[in-house]
Amino acid sequence: MVIAKNSIFGEALNFFITDSIKIAILLVAIIFFVSFLRSYLPPEKVKKVLANRFEFVGNILAAMIGIVTPFCSCSAVPLFIGFVESGVPLGVTFSYLVSAPMVNEVAAVLLLGLFGWKIALIYVVSGVVIAVVTGVIIGKFKLEGWVEDYVWKIKAGSTAVEDTKILAQRIKEARQYTFNLFKNIYPSVLLGVLLGAFIHGYAPENFLASLAGKGNIFAVPLAVLIGVPLYSNAAGTIPIVKALIEKGLPLGTALAFMMAITALSLPEMIILRKVLKPKLLSVYIAILTVGVIFTGYLFNWVM
Amino acid sequence: MEIQVFGSGCPTCKKLYEMTKQAVLENGLNFEVKHITDVAEIVEMGLLRSPALVIDNEIAVAGRVPSTEELKEIIARHNM
């Protein structure tokens, strides 16, 4: 079958193949690197680093460590209790809790592959800033009373976790993790790239510019709202967002959308309700939402 | 031998529980595998990551799901 290079279909196909190969290589390389690095930073160690830290410095440190930490929402509760129990200030714990899921390596890889390093960096830096701000605010207002009372009664154990791994074992575990994660997310990445390729080929130029352009002040909050239920699918969504940007979706709006996907995940909120009283959970969600929307407006305005 | 899988009930945790049961069986052993989902117990164990495999009060695996082969090896090592 011969496909004319300049046909719309040919262009969409070309777009699909290039992007899917590029992303596959980047995903494998970066997930491997991050999970290897992570084996040196287990939460047990992070807890020790952050315990009894001064606020602010602690917040920044927590947010930075959060970048390389993965986040399974099922670990949120034990992690939260373990941190506050061992003297990590509440605000610092929150900085970590925000940064860990929001700045995840899969989202960063996709941004790097599809948009280039500048956008990927902006995404990571904005995530860290929001994490620090959220933690500092929660720390300032001394909201410890809004944490469920039973949390303070639990006595955290101190059973030592294996940390004498040899290099070969770290590499093996990182390889295993990379393989599993890749297998899980790559199908949705492919689907996203496929949809993106078709939008790229077939959607009319600038069709979003009038609808969701910078002129529409509701576009950013709306994008955040749409992003909330999509939490599990950052991998599949980002390639579509790229195509939408080409069709006139402003960058800030797109950025807010992507952050909402990773940071404001519904299941995580439900799990956190176990340790946070409704008031504190609302404060947490409110700060995050405002932070993400603000980032969206900021980049629409700057770029 | 006391084998416990700690996890707050997420799919990954259930997977480790099922795999551990399978590994015990494949090792030809007859131990009960306990699935502990109570957050207080998880924290009291000193765990920050789930899922985790604890054998005789020693944390063998935390925050990841090893392969069935590795699980069998870990269980065999503790059974000696």
Chai-1 contact restraints between the chains, C-beta under 6 A:
chainA,res_idxA,chainB,res_idxB,connection_type,confidence,min_distance_angstrom,max_distance_angstrom,comment,restraint_id
A,P43,B,L48,contact,1.0,0.0,6.0,A-B,restraint_1
A,P43,B,R49,contact,1.0,0.0,6.0,A-B,restraint_2
A,E44,B,L48,contact,1.0,0.0,6.0,A-B,restraint_3
A,C74,B,S8,contact,1.0,0.0,6.0,A-B,restraint_4
A,C74,B,C10,contact,1.0,0.0,6.0,A-B,restraint_5
A,C74,B,S50,contact,1.0,0.0,6.0,A-B,restraint_6
A,S75,B,R49,contact,1.0,0.0,6.0,A-B,restraint_7
A,S75,B,S50,contact,1.0,0.0,6.0,A-B,restraint_8
A,V77,B,S8,contact,1.0,0.0,6.0,A-B,restraint_9
A,V77,B,V39,contact,1.0,0.0,6.0,A-B,restraint_10
A,P78,B,I42,contact,1.0,0.0,6.0,A-B,restraint_11
A,P78,B,V43,contact,1.0,0.0,6.0,A-B,restraint_12
A,P78,B,L47,contact,1.0,0.0,6.0,A-B,restraint_13
A,P78,B,L48,contact,1.0,0.0,6.0,A-B,restraint_14
A,P78,B,S50,contact,1.0,0.0,6.0,A-B,restraint_15
A,L79,B,L48,contact,1.0,0.0,6.0,A-B,restraint_16
A,I81,B,V43,contact,1.0,0.0,6.0,A-B,restraint_17
A,G82,B,V43,contact,1.0,0.0,6.0,A-B,restraint_18
A,G82,B,L48,contact,1.0,0.0,6.0,A-B,restraint_19
A,I154,B,A40,contact,1.0,0.0,6.0,A-B,restraint_20
A,I154,B,V43,contact,1.0,0.0,6.0,A-B,restraint_21
A,A156,B,V43,contact,1.0,0.0,6.0,A-B,restraint_22
A,G157,B,E44,contact,1.0,0.0,6.0,A-B,restraint_23
A,G157,B,M45,contact,1.0,0.0,6.0,A-B,restraint_24
A,G157,B,G46,contact,1.0,0.0,6.0,A-B,restraint_25
A,S158,B,G46,contact,1.0,0.0,6.0,A-B,restraint_26
A,T159,B,M45,contact,1.0,0.0,6.0,A-B,restraint_27
A,T159,B,G46,contact,1.0,0.0,6.0,A-B,restraint_28
A,T159,B,I59,contact,1.0,0.0,6.0,A-B,restraint_29
A,V161,B,I59,contact,1.0,0.0,6.0,A-B,restraint_30
A,V161,B,A62,contact,1.0,0.0,6.0,A-B,restraint_31
